[in-house]
């Protein structure tokens, strides 16, 4: 079993070494063969240099450097490309700010034995969020109810970023048709996977507030999610894997060119 953990970074210099250390402990303690794929958008705080130093110490660490900030969604896609090129059977996505605890990795792998995509949920029994204000909890919970109602999805947490995909799911998804490139990416990918007929499961997780640095959430990102939900609701999407030809993601090198940088 080969796994890959994709970690997008932007100004996560202090958090990244701690996260990588925790992931390595889990992989080693469970005898898992895997890679940690760091995708850095030229972080001004030097996160890319920290990632390179970690890579030199461990062959399992891969680093993709991007010349400018392009957003979390495209970072995940770049990481997925590398994971598939490395032959990963199961691909995780995880935030770099320590809000997603690597100790749940074995639980995800246990669940994905009978599913195609597994979502980390804060809202099932055994899940939760630490150090959240009541207001933030209500916004997050309300956003999930809003999304679930409009799209008709039966899952409790549609906005979280802790997931595990089977390889075949990533190969089937039509990445060129993705419309959400902020945090609404989480909603859209889950919805598309569900519409294609793949099996989706959930694993309870406890979400932890970041230890250092600033949150990337903004009003613009929140508004995008509100709009994307309605766009998906009326989109003509494929309903089963058999209806779509396989779309493999192209390979990614250590450095990616930014379209914006060529303009």
Residue pairs with C-beta under 8 A, 6 or more apart in sequence:
1 32
1 33
1 89
1 90
1 109
2 33
2 34
2 35
2 86
2 87
2 88
2 89
2 90
3 27
3 32
3 33
3 34
3 35
3 88
3 89
3 90
3 91
3 92
3 105
3 109
4 34
4 35
4 36
4 37
4 79
4 82
4 83
4 86
4 88
4 90
4 91
4 92
5 23
5 34
5 35
5 36
5 37
5 91
5 92
5 93
5 94
5 102
5 105
6 37
6 39
6 75
6 76
6 79
6 80
6 82
6 83
6 91
6 92
6 93
6 94
7 16
7 19
7 36
7 37
7 38
7 39
7 79
7 94
7 95
7 96
8 39
8 40
8 41
8 72
8 75
8 76
8 79
8 95
8 96
9 16
9 38
9 39
9 40
9 41
9 43
9 47
9 48
9 51
9 96
10 40
10 41
10 43
10 47
10 69
10 216
11 43
11 44
11 45
11 47
11 213
11 214
12 43
12 45
12 47
12 96
12 97
12 213
13 43
13 45
13 46
13 47
13 50
14 211
14 212
14 213
15 96
15 97
15 98
15 210
15 211
15 212
15 213
16 38
16 47
16 50
16 51
16 54
16 96
17 50
17 54
18 98
18 211
19 94
19 96
19 98
19 102
20 36
20 38
20 54
20 58
20 61
22 98
22 101
22 102
22 103
23 36
23 94
23 102
23 105
24 36
24 58
24 60
25 102
26 32
26 102
26 103
26 105
26 106
27 33
27 34
27 60
27 105
30 105
30 106
32 105
32 109
34 60
34 88
35 60
35 61
35 62
35 83
35 86
35 88
36 58
36 60
36 61
36 62
37 62
37 63
37 64
37 79
37 82
37 83
38 51
38 54
38 55
38 61
38 62
38 63
38 64
38 96
39 64
39 66
39 75
39 76
39 78
39 79
40 47
40 48
40 51
40 63
40 64
40 65
40 66
41 66
41 68
41 69
41 70
41 75
42 48
42 65
42 66
42 67
42 68
42 69
48 63
48 65
51 61
51 63
52 63
54 61
54 63
55 61
55 62
55 63
62 82
62 86
63 254
64 78
64 79
64 82
64 252
64 253
64 254
64 255
64 256
65 254
65 255
65 256
66 75
66 78
66 255
66 256
66 258
67 255
67 256
67 257
67 258
67 261
68 258
68 260
68 261
70 258
70 260
71 181
71 182
72 161
72 182
72 183
72 185
72 216
73 178
73 180
73 181
73 182
73 185
74 181
76 93
76 185
77 175
77 178
77 249
78 252
78 256
79 93
79 252
80 91
80 165
80 170
80 249
81 249
81 250
81 251
81 252
82 251
82 252
83 91
83 170
84 91
84 167
84 170
84 171
84 248
84 249
84 251
85 251
85 252
88 167
89 166
89 167
90 109
90 112
90 164
90 165
90 166
90 167
91 164
91 165
91 167
91 170
92 105
92 108
92 162
92 163
92 164
92 165
93 161
93 162
93 163
93 165
94 100
94 102
94 161
94 162
95 161
95 162
97 210
97 211
97 213
98 208
98 210
98 211
99 207
99 208
99 209
99 210
100 120
100 161
100 162
100 205
100 207
100 208
101 205
101 206
101 208
104 120
104 162
104 203
104 205
107 203
108 118
108 120
108 164
108 203
109 164
111 118
111 164
111 201
111 202
111 203
112 118
112 164
112 166
112 201
114 199
114 201
115 166
115 199
115 200
115 201
116 165
116 166
116 168
116 169
116 193
116 198
116 199
116 200
117 163
117 164
117 165
117 166
117 169
117 190
117 193
117 198
117 199
117 200
117 201
118 163
118 164
118 200
118 201
118 202
118 203
119 155
119 157
119 158
119 160
119 162
119 163
119 190
119 200
119 201
119 202
119 203
120 127
120 157
120 160
120 162
120 163
120 202
120 203
120 204
120 205
121 127
121 155
121 156
121 157
121 160
121 202
121 203
121 204
121 205
122 128
122 129
122 140
122 157
122 160
122 204
122 205
122 206
122 207
123 141
123 144
123 156
123 157
124 156
124 157
124 202
124 204
125 204
126 204
127 157
127 204
127 205
127 206
127 207
128 206
128 207
129 137
129 140
129 206
129 207
129 208
129 209
130 206
130 207
130 208
130 209
131 208
131 209
132 140
132 207
132 209
140 159
143 159
143 222
143 225
144 156
144 157
144 158
144 159
146 226
146 229
147 153
147 158
147 159
147 187
147 225
147 229
148 154
148 155
148 156
148 158
150 229
150 230
150 233
151 158
151 187
151 191
151 229
151 232
151 233
153 190
153 191
153 194
155 190
155 200
155 202
156 202
157 202
158 186
158 187
158 190
158 191
159 183
159 186
159 187
159 225
160 186
160 205
160 207
161 183
161 186
162 205
163 186
163 190
168 241
169 193
169 198
170 249
171 246
171 247
171 248
171 249
172 196
172 198
172 241
172 244
172 246
172 247
173 189
173 192
173 193
173 196
173 247
174 192
174 238
174 244
174 247
175 247
175 249
178 185
178 188
178 189
178 192
179 188
179 228
179 231
180 187
180 188
180 224
180 225
180 228
182 220
182 221
182 224
182 225
183 217
183 221
183 224
183 225
184 221
184 224
184 225
184 228
184 229
187 225
187 228
187 229
187 232
188 228
188 232
190 200
191 232
191 237
192 237
193 200
194 200
195 237
195 238
195 239
196 237
196 238
196 239
196 240
196 241
196 243
196 244
197 239
197 240
197 241
198 241
238 244
